[in-house]
């Protein structure tokens, strides 16, 4: 179930990291807290929620945010 939220400019960023991997507990590159989650794009330890928060706060506008989401989402257009 989904409904349009066109009246709300600040939709939360949700990254598709289904292709992400996990590893040993290693300090996250964004917050320094140990995580097992690896960024599927850069293969560095990184909390998915942290990355989403980072994009939300870093993006200057909707277009910039879309660009960042694409940049940090692996395998876009990849057949499933
Ligand atoms: Zn983190």
PDB file of the backbone (N, CA, C, O) and the ligand in Angstrom, with CONECT records:
HET     ZN  A 101       1
ATOM      1  N   UNK A   1       0.842  -1.186   0.000  1.00  0.00           N
ATOM      2  CA  UNK A   1       0.000   0.000   0.000  1.00  0.00           C
ATOM      3  C   UNK A   1       0.879   1.238   0.000  1.00  0.00           C
ATOM      4  O   UNK A   1       1.813   1.356   0.793  1.00  0.00           O
ATOM      5  N   UNK A   2       0.572   2.142  -0.887  1.00  0.00           N
ATOM      6  CA  UNK A   2       1.323   3.389  -0.900  1.00  0.00           C
ATOM      7  C   UNK A   2       0.430   4.497  -1.399  1.00  0.00           C
ATOM      8  O   UNK A   2      -0.471   4.268  -2.206  1.00  0.00           O
ATOM      9  N   UNK A   3       0.676   5.672  -0.929  1.00  0.00           N
ATOM     10  CA  UNK A   3      -0.063   6.808  -1.430  1.00  0.00           C
ATOM     11  C   UNK A   3       0.890   7.962  -1.666  1.00  0.00           C
ATOM     12  O   UNK A   3       1.909   8.084  -0.986  1.00  0.00           O
ATOM     13  N   UNK A   4       0.562   8.802  -2.620  1.00  0.00           N
ATOM     14  CA  UNK A   4       1.440   9.906  -2.973  1.00  0.00           C
ATOM     15  C   UNK A   4       1.525  10.910  -1.831  1.00  0.00           C
ATOM     16  O   UNK A   4       0.549  11.188  -1.134  1.00  0.00           O
ATOM     17  N   UNK A   5       2.721  11.436  -1.669  1.00  0.00           N
ATOM     18  CA  UNK A   5       2.907  12.466  -0.650  1.00  0.00           C
ATOM     19  C   UNK A   5       3.421  13.721  -1.338  1.00  0.00           C
ATOM     20  O   UNK A   5       4.376  14.350  -0.882  1.00  0.00           O
ATOM     21  N   UNK A   6       2.777  14.072  -2.434  1.00  0.00           N
ATOM     22  CA  UNK A   6       3.261  15.173  -3.251  1.00  0.00           C
ATOM     23  C   UNK A   6       3.261  16.502  -2.503  1.00  0.00           C
ATOM     24  O   UNK A   6       3.980  17.427  -2.881  1.00  0.00           O
ATOM     25  N   UNK A   7       2.476  16.601  -1.465  1.00  0.00           N
ATOM     26  CA  UNK A   7       2.452  17.844  -0.713  1.00  0.00           C
ATOM     27  C   UNK A   7       3.604  17.973   0.262  1.00  0.00           C
ATOM     28  O   UNK A   7       3.798  19.027   0.869  1.00  0.00           O
ATOM     29  N   UNK A   8       4.374  16.894   0.413  1.00  0.00           N
ATOM     30  CA  UNK A   8       5.465  16.926   1.384  1.00  0.00           C
ATOM     31  C   UNK A   8       6.805  16.897   0.667  1.00  0.00           C
ATOM     32  O   UNK A   8       7.169  15.868   0.098  1.00  0.00           O
ATOM     33  N   UNK A   9       7.549  17.997   0.678  1.00  0.00           N
ATOM     34  CA  UNK A   9       8.820  18.070  -0.045  1.00  0.00           C
ATOM     35  C   UNK A   9       9.910  17.210   0.572  1.00  0.00           C
ATOM     36  O   UNK A   9      10.839  16.809  -0.130  1.00  0.00           O
ATOM     37  N   UNK A  10       9.825  16.919   1.850  1.00  0.00           N
ATOM     38  CA  UNK A  10      10.932  16.238   2.524  1.00  0.00           C
ATOM     39  C   UNK A  10      10.606  14.779   2.816  1.00  0.00           C
ATOM     40  O   UNK A  10      10.454  14.383   3.972  1.00  0.00           O
ATOM     41  N   UNK A  11      10.501  13.994   1.764  1.00  0.00           N
ATOM     42  CA  UNK A  11      10.317  12.562   1.983  1.00  0.00           C
ATOM     43  C   UNK A  11      11.621  11.992   2.538  1.00  0.00           C
ATOM     44  O   UNK A  11      12.704  12.429   2.148  1.00  0.00           O
ATOM     45  N   UNK A  12      11.526  11.038   3.431  1.00  0.00           N
ATOM     46  CA  UNK A  12      12.761  10.443   3.947  1.00  0.00           C
ATOM     47  C   UNK A  12      13.479   9.661   2.858  1.00  0.00           C
ATOM     48  O   UNK A  12      12.854   9.026   2.008  1.00  0.00           O
ATOM     49  N   UNK A  13      14.780   9.720   2.903  1.00  0.00           N
ATOM     50  CA  UNK A  13      15.602   8.961   1.964  1.00  0.00           C
ATOM     51  C   UNK A  13      15.604   7.498   2.382  1.00  0.00           C
ATOM     52  O   UNK A  13      15.843   7.182   3.548  1.00  0.00           O
ATOM     53  N   UNK A  14      15.340   6.606   1.435  1.00  0.00           N
ATOM     54  CA  UNK A  14      15.446   5.170   1.704  1.00  0.00           C
ATOM     55  C   UNK A  14      16.314   4.561   0.615  1.00  0.00           C
ATOM     56  O   UNK A  14      15.959   4.568  -0.564  1.00  0.00           O
ATOM     57  N   UNK A  15      17.447   4.042   1.027  1.00  0.00           N
ATOM     58  CA  UNK A  15      18.368   3.427   0.076  1.00  0.00           C
ATOM     59  C   UNK A  15      18.044   1.950  -0.112  1.00  0.00           C
ATOM     60  O   UNK A  15      17.652   1.260   0.830  1.00  0.00           O
ATOM     61  N   UNK A  16      18.213   1.484  -1.326  1.00  0.00           N
ATOM     62  CA  UNK A  16      18.020   0.066  -1.615  1.00  0.00           C
ATOM     63  C   UNK A  16      19.371  -0.632  -1.485  1.00  0.00           C
ATOM     64  O   UNK A  16      20.167  -0.651  -2.424  1.00  0.00           O
ATOM     65  N   UNK A  17      19.612  -1.194  -0.331  1.00  0.00           N
ATOM     66  CA  UNK A  17      20.890  -1.860  -0.075  1.00  0.00           C
ATOM     67  C   UNK A  17      20.708  -3.359   0.061  1.00  0.00           C
ATOM     68  O   UNK A  17      21.395  -4.011   0.847  1.00  0.00           O
ATOM     69  N   UNK A  18      19.758  -3.910  -0.729  1.00  0.00           N
ATOM     70  CA  UNK A  18      19.544  -5.359  -0.655  1.00  0.00           C
ATOM     71  C   UNK A  18      20.782  -6.119  -1.101  1.00  0.00           C
ATOM     72  O   UNK A  18      20.973  -7.279  -0.735  1.00  0.00           O
ATOM     73  N   UNK A  19      21.632  -5.453  -1.904  1.00  0.00           N
ATOM     74  CA  UNK A  19      22.849  -6.117  -2.368  1.00  0.00           C
ATOM     75  C   UNK A  19      24.026  -5.880  -1.420  1.00  0.00           C
ATOM     76  O   UNK A  19      25.149  -6.307  -1.690  1.00  0.00           O
ATOM     77  N   UNK A  20      23.757  -5.205  -0.325  1.00  0.00           N
ATOM     78  CA  UNK A  20      24.830  -4.952   0.629  1.00  0.00           C
ATOM     79  C   UNK A  20      25.292  -6.229   1.300  1.00  0.00           C
ATOM     80  O   UNK A  20      24.559  -7.215   1.374  1.00  0.00           O
ATOM     81  N   UNK A  21      26.505  -6.192   1.780  1.00  0.00           N
ATOM     82  CA  UNK A  21      27.048  -7.355   2.469  1.00  0.00           C
ATOM     83  C   UNK A  21      27.297  -7.001   3.933  1.00  0.00           C
ATOM     84  O   UNK A  21      27.208  -5.839   4.330  1.00  0.00           O
ATOM     85  N   UNK A  22      27.609  -8.020   4.722  1.00  0.00           N
ATOM     86  CA  UNK A  22      27.979  -7.770   6.105  1.00  0.00           C
ATOM     87  C   UNK A  22      29.367  -8.339   6.363  1.00  0.00           C
ATOM     88  O   UNK A  22      29.852  -9.197   5.625  1.00  0.00           O
ATOM     89  N   UNK A  23      29.987  -7.849   7.413  1.00  0.00           N
ATOM     90  CA  UNK A  23      31.326  -8.321   7.758  1.00  0.00           C
ATOM     91  C   UNK A  23      31.520  -8.239   9.255  1.00  0.00           C
ATOM     92  O   UNK A  23      30.554  -8.179  10.016  1.00  0.00           O
ATOM     93  N   UNK A  24      32.764  -8.236   9.668  1.00  0.00           N
ATOM     94  CA  UNK A  24      33.057  -8.098  11.093  1.00  0.00           C
ATOM     95  C   UNK A  24      32.676  -6.701  11.572  1.00  0.00           C
ATOM     96  O   UNK A  24      32.578  -5.761  10.783  1.00  0.00           O
ATOM     97  N   UNK A  25      32.465  -6.588  12.875  1.00  0.00           N
ATOM     98  CA  UNK A  25      32.183  -5.275  13.462  1.00  0.00           C
ATOM     99  C   UNK A  25      33.365  -4.339  13.202  1.00  0.00           C
ATOM    100  O   UNK A  25      34.483  -4.592  13.649  1.00  0.00           O
ATOM    101  N   UNK A  26      33.101  -3.269  12.481  1.00  0.00           N
ATOM    102  CA  UNK A  26      34.131  -2.300  12.111  1.00  0.00           C
ATOM    103  C   UNK A  26      33.533  -0.906  12.260  1.00  0.00           C
ATOM    104  O   UNK A  26      32.353  -0.711  11.970  1.00  0.00           O
ATOM    105  N   UNK A  27      34.326   0.067  12.705  1.00  0.00           N
ATOM    106  CA  UNK A  27      33.761   1.415  12.875  1.00  0.00           C
ATOM    107  C   UNK A  27      33.173   1.970  11.582  1.00  0.00           C
ATOM    108  O   UNK A  27      33.800   1.940  10.524  1.00  0.00           O
ATOM    109  N   UNK A  28      31.966   2.472  11.701  1.00  0.00           N
ATOM    110  CA  UNK A  28      31.262   3.092  10.581  1.00  0.00           C
ATOM    111  C   UNK A  28      32.028   4.329  10.106  1.00  0.00           C
ATOM    112  O   UNK A  28      32.531   5.101  10.922  1.00  0.00           O
ATOM    113  N   UNK A  29      32.116   4.517   8.784  1.00  0.00           N
ATOM    114  CA  UNK A  29      32.866   5.665   8.257  1.00  0.00           C
ATOM    115  C   UNK A  29      32.146   6.987   8.529  1.00  0.00           C
ATOM    116  O   UNK A  29      32.755   8.055   8.467  1.00  0.00           O
ATOM    117  N   UNK A  30      30.872   6.912   8.824  1.00  0.00           N
ATOM    118  CA  UNK A  30      30.114   8.146   9.048  1.00  0.00           C
ATOM    119  C   UNK A  30      30.022   8.519  10.521  1.00  0.00           C
ATOM    120  O   UNK A  30      30.142   9.694  10.867  1.00  0.00           O
ATOM    121  N   UNK A  31      29.808   7.530  11.400  1.00  0.00           N
ATOM    122  CA  UNK A  31      29.595   7.887  12.800  1.00  0.00           C
ATOM    123  C   UNK A  31      30.597   7.245  13.751  1.00  0.00           C
ATOM    124  O   UNK A  31      30.644   7.606  14.927  1.00  0.00           O
ATOM    125  N   UNK A  32      31.391   6.309  13.270  1.00  0.00           N
ATOM    126  CA  UNK A  32      32.425   5.728  14.109  1.00  0.00           C
ATOM    127  C   UNK A  32      31.960   4.606  15.020  1.00  0.00           C
ATOM    128  O   UNK A  32      32.779   3.961  15.675  1.00  0.00           O
ATOM    129  N   UNK A  33      30.656   4.366  15.069  1.00  0.00           N
ATOM    130  CA  UNK A  33      30.131   3.274  15.878  1.00  0.00           C
ATOM    131  C   UNK A  33      30.277   1.967  15.097  1.00  0.00           C
ATOM    132  O   UNK A  33      29.986   1.930  13.902  1.00  0.00           O
ATOM    133  N   UNK A  34      30.722   0.897  15.756  1.00  0.00           N
ATOM    134  CA  UNK A  34      30.905  -0.371  15.032  1.00  0.00           C
ATOM    135  C   UNK A  34      29.629  -0.854  14.342  1.00  0.00           C
ATOM    136  O   UNK A  34      28.532  -0.775  14.896  1.00  0.00           O
ATOM    137  N   UNK A  35      29.803  -1.349  13.136  1.00  0.00           N
ATOM    138  CA  UNK A  35      28.670  -1.878  12.372  1.00  0.00           C
ATOM    139  C   UNK A  35      29.124  -3.086  11.569  1.00  0.00           C
ATOM    140  O   UNK A  35      30.298  -3.199  11.213  1.00  0.00           O
ATOM    141  N   UNK A  36      28.190  -3.989  11.284  1.00  0.00           N
ATOM    142  CA  UNK A  36      28.503  -5.127  10.407  1.00  0.00           C
ATOM    143  C   UNK A  36      28.065  -4.841   8.975  1.00  0.00           C
ATOM    144  O   UNK A  36      28.382  -5.594   8.054  1.00  0.00           O
ATOM    145  N   UNK A  37      27.324  -3.732   8.801  1.00  0.00           N
ATOM    146  CA  UNK A  37      26.790  -3.393   7.478  1.00  0.00           C
ATOM    147  C   UNK A  37      27.886  -2.771   6.614  1.00  0.00           C
ATOM    148  O   UNK A  37      28.663  -1.939   7.084  1.00  0.00           O
ATOM    149  N   UNK A  38      27.940  -3.188   5.335  1.00  0.00           N
ATOM    150  CA  UNK A  38      28.894  -2.611   4.397  1.00  0.00           C
ATOM    151  C   UNK A  38      28.144  -1.866   3.304  1.00  0.00           C
ATOM    152  O   UNK A  38      27.130  -2.342   2.794  1.00  0.00           O
ATOM    153  N   UNK A  39      28.652  -0.699   2.953  1.00  0.00           N
ATOM    154  CA  UNK A  39      28.067   0.005   1.818  1.00  0.00           C
ATOM    155  C   UNK A  39      28.267  -0.833   0.559  1.00  0.00           C
ATOM    156  O   UNK A  39      29.403  -1.184   0.240  1.00  0.00           O
ATOM    157  N   UNK A  40      27.202  -1.162  -0.163  1.00  0.00           N
ATOM    158  CA  UNK A  40      27.339  -1.995  -1.355  1.00  0.00           C
ATOM    159  C   UNK A  40      28.016  -1.263  -2.505  1.00  0.00           C
ATOM    160  O   UNK A  40      28.447  -1.896  -3.469  1.00  0.00           O
ATOM    161  N   UNK A  41      28.117   0.050  -2.420  1.00  0.00           N
ATOM    162  CA  UNK A  41      28.738   0.829  -3.493  1.00  0.00           C
ATOM    163  C   UNK A  41      30.227   1.020  -3.228  1.00  0.00           C
ATOM    164  O   UNK A  41      31.058   0.810  -4.112  1.00  0.00           O
ATOM    165  N   UNK A  42      30.553   1.417  -2.010  1.00  0.00           N
ATOM    166  CA  UNK A  42      31.945   1.733  -1.698  1.00  0.00           C
ATOM    167  C   UNK A  42      32.635   0.623  -0.927  1.00  0.00           C
ATOM    168  O   UNK A  42      33.850   0.670  -0.739  1.00  0.00           O
ATOM    169  N   UNK A  43      31.877  -0.386  -0.473  1.00  0.00           N
ATOM    170  CA  UNK A  43      32.430  -1.499   0.284  1.00  0.00           C
ATOM    171  C   UNK A  43      33.192  -1.009   1.511  1.00  0.00           C
ATOM    172  O   UNK A  43      34.288  -1.482   1.812  1.00  0.00           O
ATOM    173  N   UNK A  44      32.597  -0.065   2.202  1.00  0.00           N
ATOM    174  CA  UNK A  44      33.162   0.416   3.461  1.00  0.00           C
ATOM    175  C   UNK A  44      32.114   0.203   4.542  1.00  0.00           C
ATOM    176  O   UNK A  44      30.918   0.189   4.251  1.00  0.00           O
ATOM    177  N   UNK A  45      32.563   0.031   5.820  1.00  0.00           N
ATOM    178  CA  UNK A  45      31.580  -0.120   6.897  1.00  0.00           C
ATOM    179  C   UNK A  45      30.751   1.148   7.048  1.00  0.00           C
ATOM    180  O   UNK A  45      31.290   2.246   7.184  1.00  0.00           O
ATOM    181  N   UNK A  46      29.443   0.980   7.023  1.00  0.00           N
ATOM    182  CA  UNK A  46      28.574   2.154   7.045  1.00  0.00           C
ATOM    183  C   UNK A  46      27.168   1.736   7.423  1.00  0.00           C
ATOM    184  O   UNK A  46      26.619   0.802   6.838  1.00  0.00           O
ATOM    185  N   UNK A  47      26.574   2.420   8.402  1.00  0.00           N
ATOM    186  CA  UNK A  47      25.181   2.157   8.732  1.00  0.00           C
ATOM    187  C   UNK A  47      24.288   2.647   7.599  1.00  0.00           C
ATOM    188  O   UNK A  47      24.447   3.767   7.113  1.00  0.00           O
ATOM    189  N   UNK A  48      23.358   1.811   7.186  1.00  0.00           N
ATOM    190  CA  UNK A  48      22.421   2.225   6.134  1.00  0.00           C
ATOM    191  C   UNK A  48      21.633   3.454   6.587  1.00  0.00           C
ATOM    192  O   UNK A  48      21.474   4.407   5.825  1.00  0.00           O
ATOM    193  N   UNK A  49      21.147   3.431   7.812  1.00  0.00           N
ATOM    194  CA  UNK A  49      20.365   4.564   8.315  1.00  0.00           C
ATOM    195  C   UNK A  49      21.209   5.829   8.370  1.00  0.00           C
ATOM    196  O   UNK A  49      20.711   6.925   8.112  1.00  0.00           O
ATOM    197  N   UNK A  50      22.491   5.679   8.706  1.00  0.00           N
ATOM    198  CA  UNK A  50      23.386   6.833   8.732  1.00  0.00           C
ATOM    199  C   UNK A  50      23.543   7.432   7.351  1.00  0.00           C
ATOM    200  O   UNK A  50      23.510   8.651   7.182  1.00  0.00           O
ATOM    201  N   UNK A  51      23.716   6.556   6.351  1.00  0.00           N
ATOM    202  CA  UNK A  51      23.875   7.029   4.986  1.00  0.00           C
ATOM    203  C   UNK A  51      22.623   7.771   4.532  1.00  0.00           C
ATOM    204  O   UNK A  51      22.709   8.798   3.859  1.00  0.00           O
ATOM    205  N   UNK A  52      21.467   7.245   4.903  1.00  0.00           N
ATOM    206  CA  UNK A  52      20.208   7.888   4.530  1.00  0.00           C
ATOM    207  C   UNK A  52      20.085   9.252   5.207  1.00  0.00           C
ATOM    208  O   UNK A  52      19.664  10.229   4.587  1.00  0.00           O
ATOM    209  N   UNK A  53      20.456   9.305   6.482  1.00  0.00           N
ATOM    210  CA  UNK A  53      20.421  10.577   7.204  1.00  0.00           C
ATOM    211  C   UNK A  53      21.403  11.572   6.600  1.00  0.00           C
ATOM    212  O   UNK A  53      21.113  12.763   6.494  1.00  0.00           O
ATOM    213  N   UNK A  54      22.563  11.066   6.209  1.00  0.00           N
ATOM    214  CA  UNK A  54      23.598  11.919   5.624  1.00  0.00           C
ATOM    215  C   UNK A  54      23.091  12.535   4.320  1.00  0.00           C
ATOM    216  O   UNK A  54      23.254  13.733   4.087  1.00  0.00           O
ATOM    217  N   UNK A  55      22.481  11.714   3.483  1.00  0.00           N
ATOM    218  CA  UNK A  55      21.951  12.236   2.215  1.00  0.00           C
ATOM    219  C   UNK A  55      20.874  13.276   2.482  1.00  0.00           C
ATOM    220  O   UNK A  55      20.835  14.318   1.828  1.00  0.00           O
ATOM    221  N   UNK A  56      19.995  12.992   3.449  1.00  0.00           N
ATOM    222  CA  UNK A  56      18.910  13.920   3.760  1.00  0.00           C
ATOM    223  C   UNK A  56      19.459  15.284   4.171  1.00  0.00           C
ATOM    224  O   UNK A  56      18.925  16.320   3.777  1.00  0.00           O
ATOM    225  N   UNK A  57      20.516  15.277   4.957  1.00  0.00           N
ATOM    226  CA  UNK A  57      21.041  16.548   5.463  1.00  0.00           C
ATOM    227  C   UNK A  57      22.001  17.213   4.487  1.00  0.00           C
ATOM    228  O   UNK A  57      22.170  18.432   4.517  1.00  0.00           O
ATOM    229  N   UNK A  58      22.631  16.422   3.622  1.00  0.00           N
ATOM    230  CA  UNK A  58      23.659  16.958   2.738  1.00  0.00           C
ATOM    231  C   UNK A  58      23.071  17.500   1.437  1.00  0.00           C
ATOM    232  O   UNK A  58      23.580  18.476   0.886  1.00  0.00           O
ATOM    233  N   UNK A  59      22.009  16.877   0.946  1.00  0.00           N
ATOM    234  CA  UNK A  59      21.439  17.276  -0.342  1.00  0.00           C
ATOM    235  C   UNK A  59      20.906  18.708  -0.283  1.00  0.00           C
ATOM    236  O   UNK A  59      20.220  19.096   0.662  1.00  0.00           O
ATOM    237  N   UNK A  60      21.239  19.480  -1.318  1.00  0.00           N
ATOM    238  CA  UNK A  60      20.824  20.880  -1.346  1.00  0.00           C
ATOM    239  C   UNK A  60      19.383  21.034  -1.827  1.00  0.00           C
ATOM    240  O   UNK A  60      18.675  21.952  -1.413  1.00  0.00           O
ATOM    241  N   UNK A  61      18.959  20.127  -2.704  1.00  0.00           N
ATOM    242  CA  UNK A  61      17.595  20.198  -3.227  1.00  0.00           C
ATOM    243  C   UNK A  61      17.182  18.805  -3.705  1.00  0.00           C
ATOM    244  O   UNK A  61      17.942  17.845  -3.579  1.00  0.00           O
ATOM    245  N   UNK A  62      15.984  18.709  -4.248  1.00  0.00           N
ATOM    246  CA  UNK A  62      15.461  17.392  -4.649  1.00  0.00           C
ATOM    247  C   UNK A  62      16.329  16.729  -5.713  1.00  0.00           C
ATOM    248  O   UNK A  62      16.555  15.520  -5.679  1.00  0.00           O
ATOM    249  N   UNK A  63      16.811  17.532  -6.656  1.00  0.00           N
ATOM    250  CA  UNK A  63      17.636  16.971  -7.723  1.00  0.00           C
ATOM    251  C   UNK A  63      18.957  16.444  -7.186  1.00  0.00           C
ATOM    252  O   UNK A  63      19.433  15.379  -7.582  1.00  0.00           O
ATOM    253  N   UNK A  64      19.532  17.210  -6.283  1.00  0.00           N
ATOM    254  CA  UNK A  64      20.795  16.796  -5.677  1.00  0.00           C
ATOM    255  C   UNK A  64      20.595  15.526  -4.863  1.00  0.00           C
ATOM    256  O   UNK A  64      21.436  14.628  -4.866  1.00  0.00           O
ATOM    257  N   UNK A  65      19.458  15.470  -4.164  1.00  0.00           N
ATOM    258  CA  UNK A  65      19.175  14.290  -3.356  1.00  0.00           C
ATOM    259  C   UNK A  65      19.009  13.050  -4.242  1.00  0.00           C
ATOM    260  O   UNK A  65      19.504  11.971  -3.918  1.00  0.00           O
ATOM    261  N   UNK A  66      18.303  13.225  -5.364  1.00  0.00           N
ATOM    262  CA  UNK A  66      18.114  12.103  -6.286  1.00  0.00           C
ATOM    263  C   UNK A  66      19.457  11.626  -6.825  1.00  0.00           C
ATOM    264  O   UNK A  66      19.683  10.427  -6.986  1.00  0.00           O
ATOM    265  N   UNK A  67      20.347  12.583  -7.102  1.00  0.00           N
ATOM    266  CA  UNK A  67      21.668  12.225  -7.603  1.00  0.00           C
ATOM    267  C   UNK A  67      22.448  11.429  -6.557  1.00  0.00           C
ATOM    268  O   UNK A  67      23.100  10.436  -6.881  1.00  0.00           O
ATOM    269  N   UNK A  68      22.376  11.869  -5.311  1.00  0.00           N
ATOM    270  CA  UNK A  68      23.081  11.171  -4.232  1.00  0.00           C
ATOM    271  C   UNK A  68      22.513   9.769  -4.018  1.00  0.00           C
ATOM    272  O   UNK A  68      23.261   8.814  -3.809  1.00  0.00           O
ATOM    273  N   UNK A  69      21.198   9.654  -4.071  1.00  0.00           N
ATOM    274  CA  UNK A  69      20.576   8.340  -3.889  1.00  0.00           C
ATOM    275  C   UNK A  69      21.038   7.391  -4.986  1.00  0.00           C
ATOM    276  O   UNK A  69      21.348   6.229  -4.723  1.00  0.00           O
ATOM    277  N   UNK A  70      21.083   7.897  -6.229  1.00  0.00           N
ATOM    278  CA  UNK A  70      21.568   7.050  -7.327  1.00  0.00           C
ATOM    279  C   UNK A  70      23.017   6.663  -7.104  1.00  0.00           C
ATOM    280  O   UNK A  70      23.410   5.520  -7.334  1.00  0.00           O
ATOM    281  N   UNK A  71      23.807   7.626  -6.655  1.00  0.00           N
ATOM    282  CA  UNK A  71      25.242   7.384  -6.465  1.00  0.00           C
ATOM    283  C   UNK A  71      25.500   6.331  -5.390  1.00  0.00           C
ATOM    284  O   UNK A  71      26.504   5.620  -5.439  1.00  0.00           O
ATOM    285  N   UNK A  72      24.597   6.235  -4.427  1.00  0.00           N
ATOM    286  CA  UNK A  72      24.814   5.311  -3.314  1.00  0.00           C
ATOM    287  C   UNK A  72      23.899   4.093  -3.362  1.00  0.00           C
ATOM    288  O   UNK A  72      23.751   3.383  -2.368  1.00  0.00           O
ATOM    289  N   UNK A  73      23.285   3.854  -4.519  1.00  0.00           N
ATOM    290  CA  UNK A  73      22.468   2.663  -4.697  1.00  0.00           C
ATOM    291  C   UNK A  73      23.120   1.788  -5.767  1.00  0.00           C
ATOM    292  O   UNK A  73      23.297   2.238  -6.899  1.00  0.00           O
ATOM    293  N   UNK A  74      23.472   0.577  -5.440  1.00  0.00           N
ATOM    294  CA  UNK A  74      24.156  -0.296  -6.401  1.00  0.00           C
ATOM    295  C   UNK A  74      23.187  -0.953  -7.372  1.00  0.00           C
ATOM    296  O   UNK A  74      21.989  -1.055  -7.105  1.00  0.00           O
ATOM    297  N   UNK A  75      23.721  -1.391  -8.490  1.00  0.00           N
ATOM    298  CA  UNK A  75      22.987  -2.237  -9.429  1.00  0.00           C
ATOM    299  C   UNK A  75      21.686  -1.650  -9.921  1.00  0.00           C
ATOM    300  O   UNK A  75      20.700  -2.370 -10.074  1.00  0.00           O
ATOM    301  N   UNK A  76      21.667  -0.362 -10.170  1.00  0.00           N
ATOM    302  CA  UNK A  76      20.413   0.235 -10.628  1.00  0.00           C
ATOM    303  C   UNK A  76      20.125  -0.236 -12.047  1.00  0.00           C
ATOM    304  O   UNK A  76      21.018  -0.280 -12.893  1.00  0.00           O
ATOM    305  N   UNK A  77      18.883  -0.583 -12.292  1.00  0.00           N
ATOM    306  CA  UNK A  77      18.511  -1.086 -13.603  1.00  0.00           C
ATOM    307  C   UNK A  77      18.874  -2.555 -13.787  1.00  0.00           C
ATOM    308  O   UNK A  77      18.659  -3.126 -14.857  1.00  0.00           O
ATOM    309  N   UNK A  78      19.407  -3.144 -12.770  1.00  0.00           N
ATOM    310  CA  UNK A  78      19.839  -4.547 -12.852  1.00  0.00           C
ATOM    311  C   UNK A  78      18.613  -5.471 -12.849  1.00  0.00           C
ATOM    312  O   UNK A  78      17.740  -5.333 -11.993  1.00  0.00           O
ATOM    313  N   UNK A  79      18.544  -6.403 -13.791  1.00  0.00           N
ATOM    314  CA  UNK A  79      17.388  -7.321 -13.808  1.00  0.00           C
ATOM    315  C   UNK A  79      17.371  -8.227 -12.591  1.00  0.00           C
ATOM    316  O   UNK A  79      18.416  -8.661 -12.106  1.00  0.00           O
ATOM    317  N   UNK A  80      16.187  -8.500 -12.111  1.00  0.00           N
ATOM    318  CA  UNK A  80      16.080  -9.354 -10.933  1.00  0.00           C
ATOM    319  C   UNK A  80      15.579 -10.739 -11.315  1.00  0.00           C
ATOM    320  O   UNK A  80      15.425 -11.601 -10.450  1.00  0.00           O
TER     321      UNK A  80
HETATM  322 ZN    ZN A 101      27.172   4.656  11.460  1.00  0.00          ZN
END
